[in-house]
Amino acid sequence: MRKLHKLRLICAATGIVVRNASRYSTASVVQVTWALILELICDLQARRLQVLQGDWQRSRGFSLVEPEFNELAGRTLTVVGE
């Protein structure tokens, strides 16, 4: 909050109250963060579209092989933050 002095000025000028809600929804934020990480690595939106377009049902092996599926095994994730 200390680093957001410009936001504080905008909020003060418009009458918006800014509060720090420490520990609020911490578990939910972590869960959504992991969901977004998995979405990015697995490109789930592209796979969803393939299923909706019938690609999965029409595939010979009854599976989606294109684009290549990104495996998490052997990868390292570094999270930097406060």
WODAUR-V768005 format. One record per residue. N is the residue number from 1. SS is DSSP state (~ for helix, > for strand, _ for the rest). PSI is psi in radians with two decimals (* if undefined). Layout:
n = (N/N)
ss = (SS/SS)
psi = (PSI/PSI)
This chain:
n = (1/2/3/4/5/6/7/8/9/10/11/12/13/14/15/16/17/18/19/20/21/22/23/24/25/26/27/28/29/30/31/32/33/34/35/36/37/38/39/40/41/42/43/44/45/46/47/48/49/50/51/52/53/54/55/56/57/58/59/60/61/62/63/64/65/66/67/68/69/70/71/72/73/74/75/76/77/78/79/80/81/82)
ss = (_/_/_/_/~/~/~/~/~/~/~/~/~/~/_/_/_/_/_/_/_/_/_/_/_/~/~/~/~/~/~/~/~/~/~/~/~/~/~/~/~/~/_/~/~/~/~/~/~/~/~/~/_/_/~/~/~/~/_/_/_/_/_/_/_/_/_/_/_/_/_/_/_/_/_/_/_/_/_/_/_/_)
psi = (-0.58/-0.55/-0.14/0.81/-0.61/-0.68/-0.69/-0.71/-0.76/-0.78/-0.73/-0.70/-0.50/-0.03/0.23/2.26/2.29/2.22/2.64/2.07/1.33/2.47/0.19/2.16/0.47/-0.83/-0.69/-0.71/-0.76/-0.78/-0.79/-0.64/-0.81/-0.66/-0.72/-0.66/-0.80/-0.65/-0.78/-0.77/-0.59/-0.18/0.95/-0.54/-0.74/-0.72/-0.65/-0.79/-0.67/-0.74/-0.78/-0.56/-0.08/0.11/-0.71/-0.78/-0.56/-0.21/2.55/-0.76/0.18/0.72/2.82/2.08/-0.20/2.32/2.79/2.41/2.25/2.02/2.56/-0.38/2.28/0.02/2.76/2.30/2.24/2.20/2.16/2.31/-3.12/*)
